[in-house]
């Protein structure tokens, strides 16, 4: 029977990926230090490098603005439903 999968937090992933990007230790040394498979370290490193370009391109700001717009729409819908519920009650 296989063991339960371990879920790593974003902070831990970022720390390990940053260590891998720095290159001060080899991937094998990072595996021994953190007890994480090398495939995970390599994928976290790749994700971190891909995500950095989004930070500097302004995509994060666009996503934040979209979230604000979505939240405003949802609040308006909630208000509408509350008014309808009160009218029917």
C-alpha positions in Angstrom: 0.0 0.0 0.0 1.4 3.4 -1.0 2.0 6.1 1.6 0.1 9.4 1.8 1.4 12.1 -0.5 3.2 15.0 1.2 1.9 18.5 0.4 4.6 21.2 0.5 3.7 24.8 1.2 4.4 27.6 -1.1 7.0 29.1 1.2 9.0 25.8 1.4 8.8 25.4 -2.4 10.0 29.0 -3.0 12.9 28.5 -0.5 14.1 25.2 -2.2 13.6 26.7 -5.7 15.7 29.8 -4.8 18.5 27.6 -3.4 18.4 25.6 -6.7 18.5 28.8 -8.8 21.4 30.2 -6.8 23.4 27.1 -7.7 25.5 27.1 -4.5 24.5 23.4 -3.9 23.9 20.7 -6.4 20.4 19.2 -6.9 21.7 16.0 -5.2 22.8 18.0 -2.2 19.4 19.8 -2.0 17.7 16.4 -2.2 19.7 15.2 0.8 19.2 18.5 2.7 15.4 18.8 2.2 14.3 15.2 1.6 12.5 16.1 -1.6 12.8 14.2 -4.9 15.0 15.8 -7.6 12.1 16.0 -10.1 10.2 18.2 -7.7 13.2 20.5 -7.2 13.7 20.8 -10.9 10.0 21.5 -11.5 9.8 24.1 -8.7 12.9 25.8 -10.1 11.4 25.9 -13.6 8.1 27.3 -12.3 9.9 30.0 -10.3 11.9 31.1 -13.4 8.8 31.2 -15.5 6.9 33.1 -12.8 9.5 35.7 -12.6 8.9 37.0 -16.1 5.3 37.5 -15.2 6.2 39.7 -12.2 8.2 42.1 -14.4 5.8 42.1 -17.3 2.9 43.4 -15.3 0.7 40.4 -15.7 0.2 40.2 -11.9 -1.2 43.7 -11.9 -3.7 42.8 -14.6 -4.8 39.7 -12.7 -5.3 41.7 -9.6 -7.4 44.2 -11.4 -9.5 41.4 -12.9 -10.0 40.0 -9.4 -11.2 43.3 -8.1 -13.7 43.6 -11.0 -14.9 40.1 -10.4 -15.4 40.8 -6.6 -17.4 43.9 -7.4 -19.7 41.9 -9.7 -20.2 39.2 -7.1 -21.0 41.8 -4.4 -23.6 43.4 -6.8 -25.1 39.9 -7.4 -25.3 39.2 -3.7 -27.1 42.5 -3.1 -29.6 41.8 -5.9 -30.3 38.3 -4.4 -30.8 39.7 -0.9 -33.3 42.3 -2.2 -35.2 39.5 -4.1 -35.2 37.3 -1.1 -36.5 40.1 1.2 -39.2 41.0 -1.3 -40.4 37.4 -1.5 -40.4 37.0 2.2 
